[in-house]
Amino acid sequence: MTFVGFVPILLSAVVWFGFWRVNRKRGWFTIGEVIFWDVIVLILIQLLWLRWF
């Protein structure tokens, strides 16, 4: 496996970190909801990544 295979997971980690920071200030969601939405974003990133690569 090359480094390129880790790009979608790294993008998802960046999205999770950003969402977590915003949620920490606002307090809109529980940690379970943050994880749920991050999984949805990871699936979308994977689908887009598979489409172009």
Secondary structure as a PSIPRED ss2 file (coil, helix, strand):
# PSIPRED VFORMAT (PSIPRED V4.0)

   1 M C   1.000  0.000  0.000
   2 T C   1.000  0.000  0.000
   3 F H   0.000  1.000  0.000
   4 V H   0.000  1.000  0.000
   5 G H   0.000  1.000  0.000
   6 F H   0.000  1.000  0.000
   7 V H   0.000  1.000  0.000
   8 P H   0.000  1.000  0.000
   9 I H   0.000  1.000  0.000
  10 L H   0.000  1.000  0.000
  11 L H   0.000  1.000  0.000
  12 S H   0.000  1.000  0.000
  13 A H   0.000  1.000  0.000
  14 V H   0.000  1.000  0.000
  15 V H   0.000  1.000  0.000
  16 W H   0.000  1.000  0.000
  17 F H   0.000  1.000  0.000
  18 G H   0.000  1.000  0.000
  19 F H   0.000  1.000  0.000
  20 W H   0.000  1.000  0.000
  21 R H   0.000  1.000  0.000
  22 V H   0.000  1.000  0.000
  23 N H   0.000  1.000  0.000
  24 R H   0.000  1.000  0.000
  25 K H   0.000  1.000  0.000
  26 R H   0.000  1.000  0.000
  27 G C   1.000  0.000  0.000
  28 W C   1.000  0.000  0.000
  29 F C   1.000  0.000  0.000
  30 T C   1.000  0.000  0.000
  31 I H   0.000  1.000  0.000
  32 G H   0.000  1.000  0.000
  33 E H   0.000  1.000  0.000
  34 V H   0.000  1.000  0.000
  35 I H   0.000  1.000  0.000
  36 F H   0.000  1.000  0.000
  37 W H   0.000  1.000  0.000
  38 D H   0.000  1.000  0.000
  39 V H   0.000  1.000  0.000
  40 I H   0.000  1.000  0.000
  41 V H   0.000  1.000  0.000
  42 L H   0.000  1.000  0.000
  43 I H   0.000  1.000  0.000
  44 L H   0.000  1.000  0.000
  45 I H   0.000  1.000  0.000
  46 Q H   0.000  1.000  0.000
  47 L H   0.000  1.000  0.000
  48 L H   0.000  1.000  0.000
  49 W H   0.000  1.000  0.000
  50 L H   0.000  1.000  0.000
  51 R H   0.000  1.000  0.000
  52 W H   0.000  1.000  0.000
  53 F C   1.000  0.000  0.000
